[in-house]
Amino acid sequence: MAYTCPAGKTAIVKDIRLSTVGGSAVSTIVAVTSGPRFCNLLIESLPSGSARSMQPYLVLEPGDQVVINANQANGIIWWLSGSELDGVAP
């Protein structure tokens, strides 16, 4: 799990960046979860020494998560950019 929107907040994720670390390709899944529901945003094999950038503009409610999975432990590094706002969006 990369990020969970905290209680009493609304989060906006504007940028997700992934980069491989190591000498081989990494199969990667980026998803958003809301309770039992999930939505895959990216399913991709990233070549060795590569990077991937996404600008999804996600609005998250409390408890919603951005999840980043890779088929290799420590196979990628990631960075999320956005804002946390006080209150819950209607």
LUMNUMI-923306 format. One record per residue: residue number from 1; residue in one letter; x, y, z of N, C-alpha, C, O in turn. Coordinates in Angstrom, 1 decimal. Layout:
# residues N
<num->NUM	residu->A	n.x->X	n.y->Y	n.z->Z	ca.x->X	ca.y->Y	ca.z->Z	c.x->X	c.y->Y	c.z->Z	o.x->X	o.y->Y	o.z->Z>
...
# end
This chain:
# residues 90
<num->1	residu->M	n.x->0.8	n.y->-1.2	n.z->0.0	ca.x->0.0	ca.y->0.0	ca.z->0.0	c.x->0.9	c.y->1.2	c.z->0.0	o.x->1.9	o.y->1.3	o.z->0.8>
<num->2	residu->A	n.x->0.6	n.y->2.2	n.z->-0.8	ca.x->1.4	ca.y->3.4	ca.z->-0.9	c.x->0.8	c.y->4.6	c.z->-0.1	o.x->1.5	o.y->5.3	o.z->0.5>
<num->3	residu->Y	n.x->-0.5	n.y->4.7	n.z->-0.1	ca.x->-1.2	ca.y->5.8	ca.z->0.6	c.x->-2.6	c.y->5.5	c.z->1.0	o.x->-3.3	o.y->4.8	o.z->0.2>
<num->4	residu->T	n.x->-3.0	n.y->5.9	n.z->2.2	ca.x->-4.4	ca.y->5.8	ca.z->2.7	c.x->-4.8	c.y->7.2	c.z->3.1	o.x->-4.2	o.y->7.9	o.z->3.8>
<num->5	residu->C	n.x->-6.0	n.y->7.6	n.z->2.5	ca.x->-6.6	ca.y->8.9	ca.z->2.9	c.x->-7.0	c.y->8.8	c.z->4.3	o.x->-7.8	o.y->8.0	o.z->4.7>
<num->6	residu->P	n.x->-6.5	n.y->9.8	n.z->5.2	ca.x->-6.9	ca.y->9.8	ca.z->6.6	c.x->-8.3	c.y->10.2	c.z->6.9	o.x->-9.0	o.y->10.8	o.z->6.0>
<num->7	residu->A	n.x->-8.8	n.y->9.8	n.z->8.1	ca.x->-10.1	ca.y->10.2	ca.z->8.5	c.x->-10.3	c.y->11.7	c.z->8.5	o.x->-9.3	o.y->12.4	o.z->8.9>
<num->8	residu->G	n.x->-11.4	n.y->12.2	n.z->8.1	ca.x->-11.7	ca.y->13.6	ca.z->8.1	c.x->-11.1	c.y->14.4	c.z->7.0	o.x->-11.1	o.y->15.7	o.z->7.0>
<num->9	residu->K	n.x->-10.5	n.y->13.8	n.z->6.0	ca.x->-9.8	ca.y->14.4	ca.z->4.9	c.x->-10.3	c.y->14.0	c.z->3.6	o.x->-11.0	o.y->12.9	o.z->3.5>
<num->10	residu->T	n.x->-10.1	n.y->14.8	n.z->2.6	ca.x->-10.3	ca.y->14.4	ca.z->1.2	c.x->-8.9	c.y->14.6	c.z->0.6	o.x->-8.2	o.y->15.6	o.z->0.7>
<num->11	residu->A	n.x->-8.4	n.y->13.6	n.z->-0.2	ca.x->-7.1	ca.y->13.7	ca.z->-0.8	c.x->-7.3	c.y->13.7	c.z->-2.3	o.x->-8.1	o.y->13.1	o.z->-2.9>
<num->12	residu->I	n.x->-6.4	n.y->14.5	n.z->-3.0	ca.x->-6.3	ca.y->14.6	ca.z->-4.4	c.x->-4.9	c.y->14.1	c.z->-4.8	o.x->-3.9	o.y->14.8	o.z->-4.5>
<num->13	residu->V	n.x->-4.9	n.y->13.0	n.z->-5.6	ca.x->-3.6	ca.y->12.5	ca.z->-6.1	c.x->-3.5	c.y->13.0	c.z->-7.5	o.x->-4.3	o.y->12.7	o.z->-8.4>
<num->14	residu->K	n.x->-2.4	n.y->13.8	n.z->-7.8	ca.x->-2.3	ca.y->14.4	ca.z->-9.1	c.x->-1.2	c.y->13.7	c.z->-10.0	o.x->-1.2	o.y->13.9	o.z->-11.2>
<num->15	residu->D	n.x->-0.3	n.y->13.1	n.z->-9.3	ca.x->0.9	ca.y->12.5	ca.z->-10.1	c.x->1.4	c.y->11.2	c.z->-9.4	o.x->1.5	o.y->11.2	o.z->-8.1>
<num->16	residu->I	n.x->1.6	n.y->10.2	n.z->-10.1	ca.x->2.2	ca.y->9.0	ca.z->-9.6	c.x->3.4	c.y->8.7	c.z->-10.5	o.x->3.3	o.y->8.6	o.z->-11.7>
<num->17	residu->R	n.x->4.6	n.y->8.5	n.z->-9.9	ca.x->5.8	ca.y->8.1	ca.z->-10.6	c.x->6.4	c.y->6.9	c.z->-10.1	o.x->6.5	o.y->6.6	o.z->-8.9>
<num->18	residu->L	n.x->6.8	n.y->6.0	n.z->-11.0	ca.x->7.4	ca.y->4.7	ca.z->-10.7	c.x->8.8	c.y->4.6	c.z->-11.4	o.x->8.9	o.y->5.1	o.z->-12.5>
<num->19	residu->S	n.x->9.7	n.y->4.0	n.z->-10.7	ca.x->11.0	ca.y->3.8	ca.z->-11.3	c.x->11.6	c.y->2.4	c.z->-10.9	o.x->11.5	o.y->2.1	o.z->-9.7>
<num->20	residu->T	n.x->12.1	n.y->1.7	n.z->-11.9	ca.x->12.7	ca.y->0.4	ca.z->-11.5	c.x->14.0	c.y->0.6	c.z->-10.9	o.x->14.8	o.y->1.5	o.z->-11.2>
<num->21	residu->V	n.x->14.4	n.y->-0.3	n.z->-10.0	ca.x->15.7	ca.y->-0.4	ca.z->-9.3	c.x->16.2	c.y->-1.8	c.z->-9.4	o.x->15.5	o.y->-2.7	o.z->-8.9>
<num->22	residu->G	n.x->17.3	n.y->-2.0	n.z->-10.0	ca.x->17.8	ca.y->-3.4	ca.z->-10.2	c.x->18.0	c.y->-3.7	c.z->-11.7	o.x->17.7	o.y->-2.8	o.z->-12.5>
<num->23	residu->G	n.x->18.4	n.y->-4.9	n.z->-11.9	ca.x->18.8	ca.y->-5.2	ca.z->-13.3	c.x->17.8	c.y->-6.0	c.z->-14.1	o.x->18.1	o.y->-6.5	o.z->-15.2>
<num->24	residu->S	n.x->16.5	n.y->-6.0	n.z->-13.7	ca.x->15.5	ca.y->-6.8	ca.z->-14.5	c.x->14.2	c.y->-6.0	c.z->-14.6	o.x->13.9	o.y->-5.1	o.z->-13.8>
<num->25	residu->A	n.x->13.3	n.y->-6.4	n.z->-15.5	ca.x->12.0	ca.y->-5.9	ca.z->-15.7	c.x->11.2	c.y->-6.2	c.z->-14.4	o.x->11.4	o.y->-7.2	o.z->-13.7>
<num->26	residu->V	n.x->10.2	n.y->-5.3	n.z->-14.1	ca.x->9.4	ca.y->-5.5	ca.z->-13.0	c.x->7.9	c.y->-5.4	c.z->-13.4	o.x->7.5	o.y->-4.4	o.z->-14.0>
<num->27	residu->S	n.x->7.1	n.y->-6.4	n.z->-13.1	ca.x->5.7	ca.y->-6.3	ca.z->-13.4	c.x->5.0	c.y->-5.5	c.z->-12.3	o.x->5.2	o.y->-5.8	o.z->-11.1>
<num->28	residu->T	n.x->4.3	n.y->-4.5	n.z->-12.6	ca.x->3.7	ca.y->-3.6	ca.z->-11.7	c.x->2.2	c.y->-3.4	c.z->-11.9	o.x->1.7	o.y->-3.4	o.z->-13.0>
<num->29	residu->I	n.x->1.5	n.y->-3.3	n.z->-10.7	ca.x->0.1	ca.y->-3.0	ca.z->-10.7	c.x->-0.1	c.y->-1.7	c.z->-9.8	o.x->0.3	o.y->-1.7	o.z->-8.7>
<num->30	residu->V	n.x->-0.8	n.y->-0.7	n.z->-10.4	ca.x->-1.2	ca.y->0.4	ca.z->-9.6	c.x->-2.7	c.y->0.4	c.z->-9.5	o.x->-3.4	o.y->0.3	o.z->-10.6>
<num->31	residu->A	n.x->-3.3	n.y->0.4	n.z->-8.3	ca.x->-4.7	ca.y->0.4	ca.z->-8.2	c.x->-5.2	c.y->1.3	c.z->-7.1	o.x->-4.4	o.y->1.8	o.z->-6.3>
<num->32	residu->V	n.x->-6.5	n.y->1.6	n.z->-7.1	ca.x->-7.2	ca.y->2.4	ca.z->-6.1	c.x->-8.2	c.y->1.5	c.z->-5.5	o.x->-9.0	o.y->0.8	o.z->-6.2>
<num->33	residu->T	n.x->-8.3	n.y->1.5	n.z->-4.1	ca.x->-9.3	ca.y->0.7	ca.z->-3.4	c.x->-10.2	c.y->1.6	c.z->-2.6	o.x->-9.7	o.y->2.6	o.z->-2.1>
<num->34	residu->S	n.x->-11.4	n.y->1.2	n.z->-2.5	ca.x->-12.4	ca.y->1.8	ca.z->-1.7	c.x->-13.2	c.y->0.7	c.z->-1.0	o.x->-14.2	o.y->0.2	o.z->-1.6>
<num->35	residu->G	n.x->-12.9	n.y->0.4	n.z->0.2	ca.x->-13.5	ca.y->-0.7	ca.z->0.9	c.x->-13.2	c.y->-2.0	c.z->0.1	o.x->-12.0	o.y->-2.2	o.z->-0.3>
<num->36	residu->P	n.x->-14.2	n.y->-2.8	n.z->-0.3	ca.x->-13.9	ca.y->-4.0	ca.z->-1.0	c.x->-13.8	c.y->-3.8	c.z->-2.5	o.x->-13.4	o.y->-4.7	o.z->-3.2>
<num->37	residu->R	n.x->-14.1	n.y->-2.6	n.z->-3.0	ca.x->-14.0	ca.y->-2.3	ca.z->-4.4	c.x->-12.6	c.y->-1.8	c.z->-4.8	o.x->-11.9	o.y->-1.2	o.z->-4.0>
<num->38	residu->F	n.x->-12.1	n.y->-2.2	n.z->-6.0	ca.x->-10.8	ca.y->-1.7	ca.z->-6.5	c.x->-10.9	c.y->-1.4	c.z->-8.0	o.x->-11.7	o.y->-1.9	o.z->-8.7>
<num->39	residu->C	n.x->-10.0	n.y->-0.6	n.z->-8.4	ca.x->-9.9	ca.y->-0.2	ca.z->-9.8	c.x->-8.4	c.y->-0.2	c.z->-10.2	o.x->-7.6	o.y->0.6	o.z->-9.6>
<num->40	residu->N	n.x->-8.0	n.y->-1.1	n.z->-11.2	ca.x->-6.7	ca.y->-1.1	ca.z->-11.6	c.x->-6.4	c.y->0.2	c.z->-12.5	o.x->-7.2	o.y->0.4	o.z->-13.5>
<num->41	residu->L	n.x->-5.4	n.y->0.9	n.z->-12.3	ca.x->-5.1	ca.y->2.1	ca.z->-13.1	c.x->-4.0	c.y->1.7	c.z->-14.1	o.x->-3.9	o.y->2.3	o.z->-15.2>
<num->42	residu->L	n.x->-3.1	n.y->0.8	n.z->-13.7	ca.x->-2.0	ca.y->0.4	ca.z->-14.6	c.x->-1.6	c.y->-1.0	c.z->-14.3	o.x->-1.4	o.y->-1.4	o.z->-13.1>
<num->43	residu->I	n.x->-1.4	n.y->-1.8	n.z->-15.3	ca.x->-0.8	ca.y->-3.1	ca.z->-15.2	c.x->0.2	c.y->-3.1	c.z->-16.3	o.x->-0.1	o.y->-3.2	o.z->-17.5>
<num->44	residu->E	n.x->1.5	n.y->-3.2	n.z->-15.9	ca.x->2.5	ca.y->-3.0	ca.z->-16.9	c.x->3.8	c.y->-3.6	c.z->-16.5	o.x->4.1	o.y->-3.7	o.z->-15.3>
<num->45	residu->S	n.x->4.6	n.y->-4.1	n.z->-17.4	ca.x->5.9	ca.y->-4.6	ca.z->-17.1	c.x->6.9	c.y->-3.4	c.z->-17.4	o.x->7.0	o.y->-3.0	o.z->-18.6>
<num->46	residu->L	n.x->7.6	n.y->-2.9	n.z->-16.4	ca.x->8.5	ca.y->-1.8	ca.z->-16.6	c.x->9.9	c.y->-2.4	c.z->-16.8	o.x->10.4	o.y->-3.2	o.z->-16.0>
<num->47	residu->P	n.x->10.5	n.y->-2.0	n.z->-17.9	ca.x->11.9	ca.y->-2.5	ca.z->-18.2	c.x->12.9	c.y->-2.1	c.z->-17.2	o.x->12.7	o.y->-1.1	o.z->-16.5>
<num->48	residu->S	n.x->14.0	n.y->-2.8	n.z->-17.1	ca.x->15.1	ca.y->-2.4	ca.z->-16.2	c.x->15.5	c.y->-1.0	c.z->-16.6	o.x->15.7	o.y->-0.6	o.z->-17.7>
<num->49	residu->G	n.x->15.8	n.y->-0.1	n.z->-15.5	ca.x->16.3	ca.y->1.2	ca.z->-15.7	c.x->15.3	c.y->2.2	c.z->-16.3	o.x->15.6	o.y->3.2	o.z->-16.9>
<num->50	residu->S	n.x->14.0	n.y->1.9	n.z->-16.2	ca.x->12.9	ca.y->2.7	ca.z->-16.8	c.x->12.1	c.y->3.4	c.z->-15.7	o.x->12.2	o.y->3.1	o.z->-14.5>
<num->51	residu->A	n.x->11.4	n.y->4.4	n.z->-16.1	ca.x->10.5	ca.y->5.2	ca.z->-15.2	c.x->9.1	c.y->5.3	c.z->-15.9	o.x->9.0	o.y->5.3	o.z->-17.2>
<num->52	residu->R	n.x->8.1	n.y->5.5	n.z->-15.2	ca.x->6.7	ca.y->5.7	ca.z->-15.7	c.x->6.0	c.y->6.8	c.z->-14.9	o.x->6.1	o.y->6.8	o.z->-13.7>
<num->53	residu->S	n.x->5.4	n.y->7.7	n.z->-15.6	ca.x->4.6	ca.y->8.8	ca.z->-14.9	c.x->3.2	c.y->8.7	c.z->-15.3	o.x->2.9	o.y->8.5	o.z->-16.5>
<num->54	residu->M	n.x->2.3	n.y->9.0	n.z->-14.3	ca.x->0.8	ca.y->9.0	ca.z->-14.6	c.x->0.3	c.y->10.3	c.z->-13.9	o.x->0.8	o.y->10.7	o.z->-12.8>
<num->55	residu->Q	n.x->-0.7	n.y->10.9	n.z->-14.5	ca.x->-1.4	ca.y->12.0	ca.z->-14.0	c.x->-2.9	c.y->11.7	c.z->-13.9	o.x->-3.6	o.y->12.2	o.z->-14.7>
<num->56	residu->P	n.x->-3.3	n.y->10.9	n.z->-12.9	ca.x->-4.6	ca.y->10.4	ca.z->-12.9	c.x->-5.7	c.y->11.3	c.z->-12.3	o.x->-6.9	o.y->11.2	o.z->-12.6>
<num->57	residu->Y	n.x->-5.3	n.y->12.3	n.z->-11.5	ca.x->-6.2	ca.y->13.2	ca.z->-10.8	c.x->-7.3	c.y->12.4	c.z->-10.1	o.x->-8.4	o.y->12.4	o.z->-10.5>
<num->58	residu->L	n.x->-6.9	n.y->11.7	n.z->-9.0	ca.x->-7.8	ca.y->10.9	ca.z->-8.2	c.x->-8.3	c.y->11.7	c.z->-7.0	o.x->-7.5	o.y->12.4	o.z->-6.3>
<num->59	residu->V	n.x->-9.6	n.y->11.6	n.z->-6.7	ca.x->-10.2	ca.y->12.2	ca.z->-5.5	c.x->-10.5	c.y->11.0	c.z->-4.5	o.x->-11.3	o.y->10.1	o.z->-4.9>
<num->60	residu->L	n.x->-9.8	n.y->11.0	n.z->-3.4	ca.x->-10.0	ca.y->9.9	ca.z->-2.4	c.x->-10.7	c.y->10.4	c.z->-1.2	o.x->-10.5	o.y->11.5	o.z->-0.7>
<num->61	residu->E	n.x->-11.6	n.y->9.5	n.z->-0.7	ca.x->-12.3	ca.y->9.8	ca.z->0.6	c.x->-11.6	c.y->9.1	c.z->1.7	o.x->-10.7	o.y->8.2	o.z->1.4>
<num->62	residu->P	n.x->-11.9	n.y->9.3	n.z->3.0	ca.x->-11.3	ca.y->8.7	ca.z->4.1	c.x->-11.3	c.y->7.1	c.z->3.9	o.x->-12.3	o.y->6.6	o.z->3.6>
<num->63	residu->G	n.x->-10.2	n.y->6.5	n.z->4.1	ca.x->-10.0	ca.y->5.1	ca.z->4.0	c.x->-9.7	c.y->4.6	c.z->2.6	o.x->-9.2	o.y->3.4	o.z->2.5>
<num->64	residu->D	n.x->-9.9	n.y->5.4	n.z->1.6	ca.x->-9.5	ca.y->5.0	ca.z->0.2	c.x->-8.0	c.y->4.9	c.z->0.1	o.x->-7.3	o.y->5.6	o.z->0.8>
<num->65	residu->Q	n.x->-7.5	n.y->3.9	n.z->-0.7	ca.x->-6.1	ca.y->3.7	ca.z->-0.8	c.x->-5.6	c.y->3.7	c.z->-2.2	o.x->-6.3	o.y->3.3	o.z->-3.1>
<num->66	residu->V	n.x->-4.3	n.y->4.1	n.z->-2.4	ca.x->-3.6	ca.y->3.9	ca.z->-3.6	c.x->-2.6	c.y->2.7	c.z->-3.3	o.x->-1.9	o.y->2.8	o.z->-2.3>
<num->67	residu->V	n.x->-2.7	n.y->1.7	n.z->-4.1	ca.x->-1.9	ca.y->0.5	ca.z->-3.9	c.x->-0.9	c.y->0.3	c.z->-5.1	o.x->-1.3	o.y->0.4	o.z->-6.2>
<num->68	residu->I	n.x->0.3	n.y->0.0	n.z->-4.7	ca.x->1.3	ca.y->-0.2	ca.z->-5.8	c.x->2.0	c.y->-1.6	c.z->-5.4	o.x->2.6	o.y->-1.7	o.z->-4.4>
<num->69	residu->N	n.x->1.8	n.y->-2.5	n.z->-6.4	ca.x->2.4	ca.y->-3.9	ca.z->-6.2	c.x->3.4	c.y->-4.2	c.z->-7.3	o.x->3.2	o.y->-3.7	o.z->-8.4>
<num->70	residu->A	n.x->4.4	n.y->-4.9	n.z->-6.9	ca.x->5.4	ca.y->-5.3	ca.z->-7.9	c.x->5.7	c.y->-6.8	c.z->-7.7	o.x->5.6	o.y->-7.3	o.z->-6.5>
<num->71	residu->N	n.x->6.2	n.y->-7.5	n.z->-8.7	ca.x->6.5	ca.y->-8.9	ca.z->-8.6	c.x->7.8	c.y->-9.1	c.z->-7.9	o.x->8.2	o.y->-10.3	o.z->-7.7>
<num->72	residu->Q	n.x->8.6	n.y->-8.1	n.z->-7.6	ca.x->9.9	ca.y->-8.2	ca.z->-7.0	c.x->9.9	c.y->-7.3	c.z->-5.8	o.x->9.6	o.y->-6.1	o.z->-5.8>
<num->73	residu->A	n.x->10.3	n.y->-7.9	n.z->-4.6	ca.x->10.5	ca.y->-7.1	ca.z->-3.4	c.x->11.5	c.y->-6.0	c.z->-3.7	o.x->12.6	o.y->-6.3	o.z->-4.3>
<num->74	residu->N	n.x->11.2	n.y->-4.8	n.z->-3.4	ca.x->12.1	ca.y->-3.6	ca.z->-3.6	c.x->12.5	c.y->-3.5	c.z->-5.1	o.x->13.6	o.y->-3.0	o.z->-5.4>
<num->75	residu->G	n.x->11.6	n.y->-3.9	n.z->-6.0	ca.x->11.9	ca.y->-3.8	ca.z->-7.4	c.x->11.6	c.y->-2.4	c.z->-8.0	o.x->12.1	o.y->-2.1	o.z->-9.1>
<num->76	residu->I	n.x->10.7	n.y->-1.6	n.z->-7.3	ca.x->10.5	ca.y->-0.3	ca.z->-7.8	c.x->10.5	c.y->0.7	c.z->-6.6	o.x->10.3	o.y->0.4	o.z->-5.5>
<num->77	residu->I	n.x->10.7	n.y->2.0	n.z->-7.0	ca.x->10.5	ca.y->3.1	ca.z->-6.0	c.x->9.4	c.y->3.9	c.z->-6.6	o.x->9.2	o.y->3.9	o.z->-7.8>
<num->78	residu->W	n.x->8.6	n.y->4.5	n.z->-5.7	ca.x->7.4	ca.y->5.3	ca.z->-6.2	c.x->7.4	c.y->6.6	c.z->-5.5	o.x->7.9	o.y->6.8	o.z->-4.4>
<num->79	residu->W	n.x->6.6	n.y->7.5	n.z->-6.1	ca.x->6.4	ca.y->8.9	ca.z->-5.6	c.x->5.0	c.y->9.3	c.z->-5.9	o.x->4.6	o.y->9.2	o.z->-7.1>
<num->80	residu->L	n.x->4.3	n.y->9.8	n.z->-4.9	ca.x->2.9	ca.y->10.3	ca.z->-5.2	c.x->2.9	c.y->11.8	c.z->-4.8	o.x->3.6	o.y->12.2	o.z->-3.9>
<num->81	residu->S	n.x->2.2	n.y->12.6	n.z->-5.6	ca.x->2.1	ca.y->14.0	ca.z->-5.4	c.x->0.6	c.y->14.4	c.z->-5.4	o.x->-0.2	o.y->13.9	o.z->-6.2>
<num->82	residu->G	n.x->0.2	n.y->15.3	n.z->-4.5	ca.x->-1.2	ca.y->15.7	ca.z->-4.4	c.x->-1.4	c.y->16.6	c.z->-3.2	o.x->-0.4	o.y->17.2	o.z->-2.7>
<num->83	residu->S	n.x->-2.6	n.y->16.6	n.z->-2.8	ca.x->-3.0	ca.y->17.5	ca.z->-1.6	c.x->-3.9	c.y->16.7	c.z->-0.7	o.x->-4.7	o.y->15.9	o.z->-1.2>
<num->84	residu->E	n.x->-3.9	n.y->17.0	n.z->0.6	ca.x->-4.9	ca.y->16.6	ca.z->1.5	c.x->-5.7	c.y->17.8	c.z->2.0	o.x->-5.1	o.y->18.8	o.z->2.4>
<num->85	residu->L	n.x->-7.0	n.y->17.7	n.z->1.9	ca.x->-7.8	ca.y->18.8	ca.z->2.3	c.x->-8.6	c.y->18.5	c.z->3.5	o.x->-9.1	o.y->17.3	o.z->3.7>
<num->86	residu->D	n.x->-8.8	n.y->19.4	n.z->4.4	ca.x->-9.7	ca.y->19.2	ca.z->5.6	c.x->-11.1	c.y->19.0	c.z->5.2	o.x->-11.6	o.y->19.7	o.z->4.3>
<num->87	residu->G	n.x->-11.8	n.y->18.0	n.z->5.8	ca.x->-13.2	ca.y->17.8	ca.z->5.5	c.x->-13.3	c.y->16.7	c.z->4.4	o.x->-12.4	o.y->16.3	o.z->3.8>
<num->88	residu->V	n.x->-14.5	n.y->16.2	n.z->4.3	ca.x->-14.8	ca.y->15.2	ca.z->3.3	c.x->-15.7	c.y->15.8	c.z->2.2	o.x->-16.7	o.y->16.5	o.z->2.4>
<num->89	residu->A	n.x->-15.2	n.y->15.5	n.z->1.0	ca.x->-15.9	ca.y->16.1	ca.z->-0.2	c.x->-17.4	c.y->15.5	c.z->-0.3	o.x->-17.6	o.y->14.3	o.z->0.0>
<num->90	residu->P	n.x->-18.3	n.y->16.3	n.z->-0.7	ca.x->-19.7	ca.y->15.8	ca.z->-0.7	c.x->-19.9	c.y->14.8	c.z->-1.9	o.x->-21.0	o.y->14.3	o.z->-2.1>
# end
